[in-house]
Amino acid sequence: MASAFPPADQWPVLNAPDCPTCQTTTDVVFIGPADRIDGGQVNVWHCRTCPADWTIPVTHWPVTSGPACPYCHTAVTCWAAIEPDQLGDLWLCEHGHEYVLTPEGLVITPGDEAT
């Protein structure tokens, strides 16, 4: 039987992504990993409601130690989503602050977007 989610270092949240077609949050299941023609890896997801299939590029996030919040400096942070507009990962702190961490390690805050 397949796991409901990718490995924890690839998907460090307990919820599946929303379906990009019908926006459902409850009937999305993880199908498994796949290789792209260009050599990249993706995780394949399926929506049982509409039914759509889509992929999300494999990224490895630190599960237990996210970057400290640039606003309040708390170390209690969690990964929230991929941020395609800033080409990085959206993170949240326990106080609700949002910021983006790029693959290069740059922290981008609202109003301080990279050009």
C-alpha positions as CSV (number, residue, x, y, z in Angstrom):
1,M,0.0,0.0,0.0
2,A,1.3,3.4,-1.0
3,S,1.9,6.2,1.5
4,A,-0.6,9.0,1.7
5,F,2.2,11.6,1.4
6,P,5.7,11.8,-0.1
7,P,8.6,11.2,2.3
8,A,8.7,13.7,5.1
9,D,11.8,15.5,3.8
10,Q,9.9,16.2,0.6
11,W,6.5,17.1,2.1
12,P,6.8,18.2,5.7
13,V,3.1,19.1,6.2
14,L,0.2,16.8,7.2
15,N,-2.1,18.1,4.5
16,A,-2.2,17.3,0.8
17,P,-2.1,20.2,-1.6
18,D,-5.3,21.7,-2.9
19,C,-6.4,20.5,-6.3
20,P,-5.3,23.2,-8.9
21,T,-8.4,22.4,-11.0
22,C,-11.3,22.3,-8.6
23,Q,-9.6,23.7,-5.4
24,T,-10.8,20.7,-3.3
25,T,-8.8,20.0,-0.2
26,T,-10.2,16.7,0.9
27,D,-10.1,14.3,-2.0
28,V,-6.4,14.7,-3.0
29,V,-4.1,11.7,-2.8
30,F,-0.4,11.1,-3.4
31,I,0.2,8.7,-6.3
32,G,4.0,8.5,-6.1
33,P,7.3,9.9,-7.4
34,A,8.1,10.2,-11.1
35,D,11.1,11.3,-13.2
36,R,10.8,14.0,-15.8
37,I,12.4,13.8,-19.2
38,D,14.9,16.5,-18.3
39,G,16.1,14.5,-15.3
40,G,14.2,16.3,-12.6
41,Q,12.0,14.5,-10.1
42,V,8.3,15.3,-9.3
43,N,5.6,14.0,-6.9
44,V,2.4,13.0,-8.7
45,W,-1.0,13.9,-7.1
46,H,-4.5,12.9,-8.0
47,C,-7.9,14.5,-7.2
48,R,-10.7,12.1,-6.7
49,T,-13.3,14.8,-7.1
50,C,-12.7,16.2,-10.6
51,P,-10.4,13.9,-11.3
52,A,-7.2,15.7,-12.2
53,D,-3.6,14.6,-12.0
54,W,-0.7,17.1,-11.5
55,T,2.9,17.2,-10.4
56,I,4.9,19.2,-7.9
57,P,8.7,19.3,-8.3
58,V,10.5,17.4,-5.6
59,T,12.2,19.7,-3.1
60,H,13.8,18.7,0.2
61,W,12.8,21.0,3.1
62,P,14.2,20.8,6.7
63,V,11.3,19.3,8.5
64,T,12.1,20.1,12.1
65,S,14.2,23.3,11.7
66,G,12.9,25.9,9.4
67,P,14.6,29.3,9.0
68,A,14.0,31.7,11.9
69,C,11.4,34.4,11.2
70,P,13.0,37.6,9.9
71,Y,10.3,39.7,11.7
72,C,10.2,38.4,15.3
73,H,13.2,36.0,15.1
74,T,11.2,33.1,16.5
75,A,12.6,29.7,15.6
76,V,9.1,28.1,15.6
77,T,8.5,28.1,11.8
78,C,6.9,25.8,9.3
79,W,6.9,25.3,5.6
80,A,3.6,26.5,4.0
81,A,3.8,26.1,0.2
82,I,5.8,26.6,-2.9
83,E,5.9,30.3,-3.9
84,P,6.2,30.3,-7.7
85,D,6.2,34.1,-8.0
86,Q,9.4,34.3,-6.0
87,L,10.9,30.9,-7.0
88,G,11.2,29.7,-3.4
89,D,9.3,28.3,-0.5
90,L,6.7,30.1,1.6
91,W,7.3,29.8,5.4
92,L,5.1,30.8,8.3
93,C,6.1,31.5,11.9
94,E,4.0,30.8,15.0
95,H,2.9,34.5,15.0
96,G,1.6,34.4,11.4
97,H,4.4,36.2,9.7
98,E,5.1,35.0,6.1
99,Y,8.3,35.1,4.2
100,V,9.9,33.3,1.2
101,L,13.2,31.4,1.3
102,T,14.9,31.0,-2.1
103,P,17.0,27.9,-3.1
104,E,20.0,30.3,-2.8
105,G,19.2,30.9,0.9
106,L,17.9,34.5,0.4
107,V,14.9,35.5,2.6
108,I,12.3,37.7,0.8
109,T,9.7,39.5,2.9
110,P,6.6,41.3,1.5
111,G,7.6,44.7,0.1
112,D,11.2,43.4,-0.4
113,E,10.6,41.2,-3.4
114,A,13.5,40.3,-5.7
115,T,13.4,41.9,-9.0
